[in-house]
Amino acid sequence: MKLCLIGYGNVGYGFVRVLLRHGLWLRERFGFAPKIVAVHDIRRGTVLAPEGLDLEALAAAWVENRDLSELGKSGAGLDAFAVIQECGADAVLELTPTDLRTGEPAAGHIRLALTAKKHVVTTNKGPVALFGKELLSLAKENGVQFRFEGTVMAGTPLFSLVDFALAAPVRRVRGILNGTTNFILTQMETGKSYAEALAEAQRLGYAETDPTADVEGFDALAKIVILANMVLGGDLHPSDVPCQGITKLPSSEVQRAPKEGFRWKLVVEARRTQDEVEAKVGPERLPLSDPLAQVGGVLNALSLELDPLGAVTIVGPGAGPEVTGHAVLSDLLAIHRGLR
Ligand SMILES: NC(=O)c1ccc[n+]([C@@H]2O[C@H](COP(=O)([O-])OP(=O)(O)OC[C@H]3O[C@@H](n4cnc5c(N)ncnc54)[C@H](OP(=O)(O)O)[C@@H]3O)[C@@H](O)[C@H]2O)c1
């Protein structure tokens, strides 16, 4: 399988590192030996290499912040659209930054790649939250796959569980899908103010300098819209979903709750009612007996409810370059194995 990476930032680098570590095992176990034939990144440059790039050299170029064009045929002057058209890849990895308002430029990259009959794997929430069903239909029309495991819970398998292991429709999902706010709430419980807990999250690299998308709940909102539409079959736009973050939650309340047998969490939920799917995001005071109340720090968790299993809860990391790179690799492996 020949791959083209659009966006070579933290996740792209994480993907290359995971491939370097597990490449031999993937080849022996599944006969899967992907080659990276093109990389285009707005900051790091563009390289085309029909024979496949040396992965060690590609990883080193990231660490040393070198222009990618040194690694093969320079693609200087080509934009992402031209690279997708000219690279000769079987699959495009769309790993550019998320824009939750427009989904662009990723949505355009994905449409072009699918129309050109290339599989697409993305970790970018924007296009999936806004146009997920349209992109899935486009993939189907063109006889290729569109996979997005890394958009929710990063490398913790969720969509592959739903797609390949469940034999009944999911009725409801409920979970903690933002590690940054979960870390902040866990810190606040130990006596820190919101500002102190946020500063600690920023110091450890869990929160961005501008933490709005996390603390106001927008990141969790995008994820629950993806689940509502792609798992429960809804047709929601993010603006349809009530969303509240954690900024208005008094730390005195977060600290008092455990003494009374409760714990505050930023909870997302989507459920299928009689004839529609509804979703919400907001802080909830959960009894300590709730499995979600036991999920601390940056971990994510999701309970899926279906007949006859009841609730199945998965807990795992929800972010990180290599963890998300693993999601990309797992999607590619599913495509290689012909799983749909
Ligand atoms: N990191 C995680 O743990 C994680 C987890 C789940 C999902 N994701 C999602 O995965 C995607 C990639 O995340 P990341 O952490 O790798 O982000 P990142 O480190 O910011 O990398 C994105 C790279 O793409 C480049 N870029 C921006 N616009 C581009 C364009 N139009 N064409 C080509 N390259 C472009 C960026 O350059 P500039 O820096 O110059 O803009 C940057 O080098 C995002 O959508 C993110 O939300 C990330």
The ligand as an SDF file (V2000), in Angstrom:
LIG
                    3D

 48 52  0  0  0  0  0  0  0  0999 V2000
   -2.0670   15.2760   18.6920 N   0  0  0  0  0  0  0  0  0  0  0  0
   -3.0130   14.4800   19.1370 C   0  0  0  0  0  0  0  0  0  0  0  0
   -2.8930   13.8600   20.1860 O   0  0  0  0  0  0  0  0  0  0  0  0
   -4.2820   14.2960   18.3410 C   0  0  0  0  0  0  0  0  0  0  0  0
   -5.2330   13.3530   18.7840 C   0  0  0  0  0  0  0  0  0  0  0  0
   -6.3790   13.1290   18.0100 C   0  0  0  0  0  0  0  0  0  0  0  0
   -6.5860   13.8700   16.8740 C   0  0  0  0  0  0  0  0  0  0  0  0
   -5.6580   14.8110   16.4870 N   0  0  0  0  0  0  0  0  0  0  0  0
   -5.9350   15.5560   15.2660 C   0  0  0  0  0  0  0  0  0  0  0  0
   -5.0010   15.1130   14.2720 O   0  0  0  0  0  0  0  0  0  0  0  0
   -4.6470   16.2090   13.3980 C   0  0  0  0  0  0  0  0  0  0  0  0
   -3.1390   16.3840   13.4140 C   0  0  0  0  0  0  0  0  0  0  0  0
   -2.7520   16.6760   14.7560 O   0  0  0  0  0  0  0  0  0  0  0  0
   -1.2580   17.0660   15.1220 P   0  0  0  0  0  0  0  0  0  0  0  0
   -1.1690   17.0100   16.5970 O   0  0  0  0  0  0  0  0  0  0  0  0
   -0.3230   16.2910   14.2720 O   0  0  0  0  0  0  0  0  0  0  0  0
   -1.2360   18.5870   14.6380 O   0  0  0  0  0  0  0  0  0  0  0  0
    0.0930   19.4450   14.2870 P   0  0  0  0  0  0  0  0  0  0  0  0
    1.2170   18.9720   15.1280 O   0  0  0  0  0  0  0  0  0  0  0  0
   -0.3490   20.8710   14.3430 O   0  0  0  0  0  0  0  0  0  0  0  0
    0.4150   19.0200   12.7780 O   0  0  0  0  0  0  0  0  0  0  0  0
   -0.2960   19.4510   11.6700 C   0  0  0  0  0  0  0  0  0  0  0  0
    0.7020   19.7680   10.5860 C   0  0  0  0  0  0  0  0  0  0  0  0
   -0.0070   20.0670    9.3670 O   0  0  0  0  0  0  0  0  0  0  0  0
    0.5280   21.2850    8.8300 C   0  0  0  0  0  0  0  0  0  0  0  0
   -0.4890   21.9250    7.9870 N   0  0  0  0  0  0  0  0  0  0  0  0
   -1.3780   22.8990    8.3200 C   0  0  0  0  0  0  0  0  0  0  0  0
   -2.1800   23.1750    7.2590 N   0  0  0  0  0  0  0  0  0  0  0  0
   -1.7710   22.3720    6.2490 C   0  0  0  0  0  0  0  0  0  0  0  0
   -2.1780   22.2180    4.9000 C   0  0  0  0  0  0  0  0  0  0  0  0
   -3.1930   22.9320    4.3930 N   0  0  0  0  0  0  0  0  0  0  0  0
   -1.5230   21.3270    4.1230 N   0  0  0  0  0  0  0  0  0  0  0  0
   -0.4830   20.6050    4.6250 C   0  0  0  0  0  0  0  0  0  0  0  0
   -0.0450   20.7270    5.9040 N   0  0  0  0  0  0  0  0  0  0  0  0
   -0.6970   21.5860    6.7050 C   0  0  0  0  0  0  0  0  0  0  0  0
    0.9020   22.0760   10.0490 C   0  0  0  0  0  0  0  0  0  0  0  0
    1.7870   23.1370    9.7340 O   0  0  0  0  0  0  0  0  0  0  0  0
    1.6820   24.4760   10.6610 P   0  0  0  0  0  0  0  0  0  0  0  0
    2.0960   24.0560   12.0270 O   0  0  0  0  0  0  0  0  0  0  0  0
    2.6110   25.4300   10.0290 O   0  0  0  0  0  0  0  0  0  0  0  0
    0.2330   24.9080   10.6230 O   0  0  0  0  0  0  0  0  0  0  0  0
    1.5530   21.0030   10.9240 C   0  0  0  0  0  0  0  0  0  0  0  0
    2.8890   20.7950   10.5600 O   0  0  0  0  0  0  0  0  0  0  0  0
   -5.4200   17.4240   13.9230 C   0  0  0  0  0  0  0  0  0  0  0  0
   -6.5840   17.5740   13.1660 O   0  0  0  0  0  0  0  0  0  0  0  0
   -5.7170   17.0600   15.3630 C   0  0  0  0  0  0  0  0  0  0  0  0
   -6.8860   17.6960   15.8520 O   0  0  0  0  0  0  0  0  0  0  0  0
   -4.5230   15.0250   17.1810 C   0  0  0  0  0  0  0  0  0  0  0  0
  1  2  1  0
  2  3  2  0
  2  4  1  0
  4  5  1  0
  4 48  2  0
  5  6  2  0
  6  7  1  0
  7  8  2  0
  8  9  1  0
  8 48  1  0
  9 10  1  0
  9 46  1  0
 10 11  1  0
 11 12  1  0
 11 44  1  0
 12 13  1  0
 13 14  1  0
 14 15  2  0
 14 16  1  0
 14 17  1  0
 17 18  1  0
 18 19  2  0
 18 20  1  0
 18 21  1  0
 21 22  1  0
 22 23  1  0
 23 24  1  0
 23 42  1  0
 24 25  1  0
 25 26  1  0
 25 36  1  0
 26 27  1  0
 26 35  1  0
 27 28  2  0
 28 29  1  0
 29 30  1  0
 29 35  2  0
 30 31  1  0
 30 32  2  0
 32 33  1  0
 33 34  2  0
 34 35  1  0
 36 37  1  0
 36 42  1  0
 37 38  1  0
 38 39  2  0
 38 40  1  0
 38 41  1  0
 42 43  1  0
 44 45  1  0
 44 46  1  0
 46 47  1  0
M  CHG  2   8   1  16  -1
M  END
$$$$
